[in-house]
Amino acid sequence: MTISCDLLMSLVYHTNLHCRCNMLTDVKFYWPLHLIALICRTMLYRPLIHMSLYILSLAAPISAWAEESEDEWNNNVELGAVKTNGNTQTLTLNSAAKLVHNGKVLRSTITGSANNATNNNATTAEKYAASLQEDWKITEADYLFVRLGFESDRFAGFRRRYSETIGYGRDLIKTDHFSWNIELGGGLRQSQFTDRSKKNEAIARSASNMSWDISESAKLTQDLSTEGGKSGWASKSVTGLQHKLNSSLSSKISLKLDHNSKVPAGTKKLDIETAITLVVNF
């Protein structure tokens, strides 16, 4: 997707972020910070969030030139499917993608996932999720982050859920074979429920990510996150064991726990998903 410089300048103008056109075109991946500020400006509790995003968005271009010398990408896509025929007709589809650009000063992470299941042509599960996170490294171990999140799971009681959070993160352990980090922050969340009601609220968020290269061909990952406010908490745990087949392909077994503290009557709070997927690294 290509976004013209005129459009970027218009967005920057309306969020009071004045920046030269050539700076925007030279600096990759930093225009989402300006978009985040624009979105937060129209929301409840906007002064605190908007001011923080304003400061961070100004800092991003300043640090960009130091980052130009390092340009590292780490991307992967996961695909999985199960289909049965006979007495029952079921189809389960799982897909996920993660794109990470890691520089000396800034790290950009984009994720997306889709899960769909049908039984005798009736949909029994349908989940979509996406996120964009910008990490601004202030030391070798510490960083500040801005995160935009989106979720949709009508079987859990909400059609759309958006979140905008800012906070602090730290790499507790970071070696060639093992890494573990934690994050803590807060922000806003907007939810549209299946009964057509809506809720805007302030939320807190925490997360932890671990990756362990058990051997040259095996990797264990554990991702934990929770965020919530007065209308409930959403917590996730994803455990994955990945086996490298070659330089580009891997197989993965994962266990995902998805818990919502407040759900409609007749809906379970905990969803458990076990999946076997093929991972393409590029």
C-alpha positions in Angstrom: 0.0 0.0 0.0 1.4 3.4 -1.0 0.5 6.5 0.9 1.3 9.9 -0.8 3.4 12.5 0.9 0.5 15.0 0.6 -1.7 12.7 2.6 0.9 12.3 5.3 1.4 16.0 5.6 -2.3 16.5 5.9 -2.5 14.0 8.8 0.5 15.6 10.5 -1.0 19.1 10.1 -4.3 18.1 11.7 -2.5 16.5 14.7 -0.3 19.5 15.2 2.8 17.5 14.3 4.8 19.7 12.0 7.5 17.9 10.1 9.2 18.5 6.7 8.1 16.4 3.7 11.5 15.0 3.0 11.9 13.7 6.6 8.7 11.7 6.2 9.7 10.1 3.0 13.2 9.2 4.3 12.1 7.7 7.5 10.4 4.3 7.2 7.8 2.9 9.5 7.3 6.1 11.6 4.2 7.5 10.0 2.0 5.0 12.0 2.9 7.0 15.1 1.3 10.1 13.5 -1.8 8.1 12.6 -2.0 6.8 16.2 -2.0 10.3 17.5 -4.7 11.3 15.1 -6.9 8.4 16.2 -6.4 9.0 19.9 -7.2 12.7 19.5 -10.9 11.8 18.8 -11.2 9.5 21.8 -12.1 9.7 25.5 -9.3 10.6 27.9 -7.4 11.9 24.9 -5.1 14.6 26.5 -2.7 12.2 28.3 -2.5 9.6 25.4 -2.2 12.3 22.7 0.6 14.1 24.5 2.6 11.0 25.0 2.2 9.9 21.4 3.1 13.5 20.3 6.4 13.3 22.2 7.2 9.8 20.9 6.3 10.7 17.3 8.7 13.7 17.5 11.5 11.5 18.8 11.1 8.9 16.1 12.3 11.0 13.2 15.2 12.5 15.2 16.5 9.0 15.9 16.0 7.7 12.4 19.3 8.6 11.0 21.1 6.6 13.6 19.0 3.6 12.6 19.6 3.7 8.9 22.9 1.8 9.2 21.0 -1.3 10.6 18.2 -2.8 8.6 17.1 -6.2 9.8 13.8 -8.0 9.0 12.5 -11.1 10.6 9.1 -12.2 9.2 7.0 -15.4 9.2 3.6 -16.7 8.1 1.7 -19.6 9.6 -0.9 -21.7 7.8 -2.9 -24.7 9.0 -6.1 -26.5 8.0 -8.2 -29.5 9.0 -11.1 -30.8 6.9 -13.3 -33.9 7.6 -16.0 -35.5 5.5 -18.5 -38.3 6.1 -20.9 -38.3 9.0 -19.8 -34.8 9.8 -18.4 -32.1 7.6 -16.0 -29.8 9.4 -13.4 -27.3 8.3 -10.9 -25.5 10.5 -8.5 -22.8 9.2 -5.7 -21.1 11.1 -3.4 -18.4 9.8 -1.1 -15.9 11.3 1.7 -13.5 10.3 4.4 -11.6 12.1 6.6 -8.9 10.6 9.5 -7.4 12.6 11.8 -4.6 11.6 14.6 -4.3 14.1 16.9 -1.2 14.0 19.4 0.3 16.4 16.8 2.7 17.9 13.4 1.6 16.8 11.7 -1.8 16.4 8.4 -2.2 14.5 6.2 -5.3 15.0 3.1 -6.0 12.9 1.0 -9.1 13.7 -2.2 -10.6 12.3 -4.2 -13.8 12.8 -7.4 -15.4 11.6 -9.2 -18.5 12.9 -12.4 -19.9 11.4 -14.2 -23.2 12.0 -17.4 -24.6 10.5 -19.5 -27.7 11.3 -22.0 -28.9 8.7 -21.6 -25.5 6.9 -22.5 -23.6 10.1 -19.8 -21.3 11.6 -18.8 -22.3 15.1 -15.7 -20.1 15.6 -14.5 -16.9 14.0 -11.7 -14.8 15.4 -9.6 -12.0 13.9 -6.8 -10.0 15.4 -4.2 -7.5 14.4 -1.6 -5.2 16.1 1.0 -2.7 15.4 3.7 -1.9 18.0 6.6 0.6 17.8 9.4 0.2 20.4 11.7 3.1 21.0 14.9 1.8 22.6 16.3 4.1 25.3 19.0 1.7 26.5 20.3 -1.7 25.5 17.6 -3.4 27.7 14.9 -0.7 28.2 12.4 0.7 25.7 9.1 2.7 25.4 6.3 1.3 23.3 3.2 2.5 21.5 0.7 -0.2 20.5 -2.5 -0.4 18.4 -4.6 -3.5 18.7 -7.7 -4.9 17.1 -9.8 -8.0 17.9 -13.1 -9.5 16.7 -14.7 -12.5 18.2 -18.5 -12.5 18.1 -18.7 -15.9 19.8 -17.0 -14.3 22.8 -19.5 -11.5 22.9 -17.8 -8.6 21.0 -17.8 -7.7 17.3 -15.0 -5.2 17.4 -12.5 -4.2 20.1 -9.8 -1.6 19.5 -7.1 -0.6 22.0 -4.3 2.0 22.1 -1.7 1.6 24.8 1.7 3.1 25.6 4.1 1.9 28.2 7.6 0.7 29.3 9.3 -2.6 28.3 12.5 -4.3 29.4 14.6 -7.2 28.1 15.2 -9.2 31.2 17.4 -11.8 29.4 18.8 -11.5 25.9 21.4 -14.0 24.7 22.0 -15.7 21.4 19.8 -18.6 22.4 17.4 -17.2 25.0 15.4 -14.0 25.3 12.7 -12.9 27.7 11.0 -9.5 28.0 8.2 -7.9 30.0 6.0 -4.9 29.2 3.7 -2.7 31.4 1.5 0.1 30.2 -2.0 1.7 29.9 -4.3 3.4 27.5 -7.8 3.2 26.0 -10.1 0.6 24.7 -13.3 0.8 22.6 -15.6 -2.2 22.4 -18.7 -2.9 20.4 -20.6 -5.9 21.7 -22.9 -8.4 20.0 -25.9 -6.8 21.7 -25.0 -3.6 19.9 -23.9 -1.8 23.1 -20.6 0.1 23.2 -18.1 0.8 25.9 -15.1 3.2 25.9 -12.8 2.9 28.9 -9.3 3.3 30.3 -7.3 0.1 30.5 -4.0 -1.4 31.9 -1.9 -3.8 29.9 1.0 -6.2 30.7 2.8 -8.7 28.5 5.7 -11.1 28.6 7.4 -12.9 25.7 10.0 -15.7 25.9 11.9 -17.5 23.1 14.4 -20.3 23.7 16.4 -22.0 21.0 16.6 -25.5 22.4 18.7 -26.8 19.6 19.8 -25.8 16.1 16.4 -27.0 14.8 14.0 -26.6 17.7 12.6 -23.4 19.4 10.2 -23.0 22.3 8.2 -19.8 22.6 5.8 -18.5 25.3 3.7 -15.3 24.9 1.5 -14.0 27.7 -0.6 -10.8 27.7 -3.5 -9.3 29.6 -5.4 -6.1 29.3 -8.6 -4.7 30.7 -10.7 -2.3 32.6 -14.2 -2.1 34.2 -15.9 -4.0 31.3 -13.6 -7.0 31.8 -10.1 -8.4 31.2 -8.8 -10.3 28.1 -5.9 -12.6 28.8 -4.0 -14.8 26.3 -1.3 -17.4 26.5 0.3 -18.9 23.4 2.9 -21.7 23.8 4.6 -22.9 20.6 7.2 -25.6 19.8 8.8 -25.0 16.4 10.9 -27.5 14.4 13.0 -26.2 11.5 12.7 -28.3 8.3 15.1 -26.1 6.2 16.2 -22.5 6.1 12.7 -21.3 5.1 10.2 -23.8 6.4 9.3 -25.0 9.9 6.5 -27.1 11.5 4.9 -25.8 14.6 2.7 -27.2 17.4 0.9 -24.5 19.5 -1.4 -24.3 22.4 -3.5 -21.1 22.8 -5.6 -20.1 25.8 -7.9 -17.2 25.4 -9.8 -16.0 28.5 -12.4 -13.2 28.8 -13.5 -12.4 32.3 -16.9 -11.0 31.2 -18.9 -12.9 28.5 -22.6 -13.1 27.5 -24.8 -15.8 29.3 -24.2 -19.2 27.8 -20.7 -18.4 26.6 -17.6 -20.0 28.1 -14.9 -17.6 29.4 -12.0 -19.8 28.3 -11.2 -20.9 24.7 -8.6 -23.6 24.2 -7.0 -24.0 20.7 -4.4 -26.6 19.7 -2.9 -26.3 16.2 -0.4 -27.8 14.0 0.8 -25.3 11.3 3.4 -24.8 8.6 5.6 -21.8 9.1 7.3 -19.9 6.2 10.2 -17.7 7.2 11.4 -14.9 5.0 
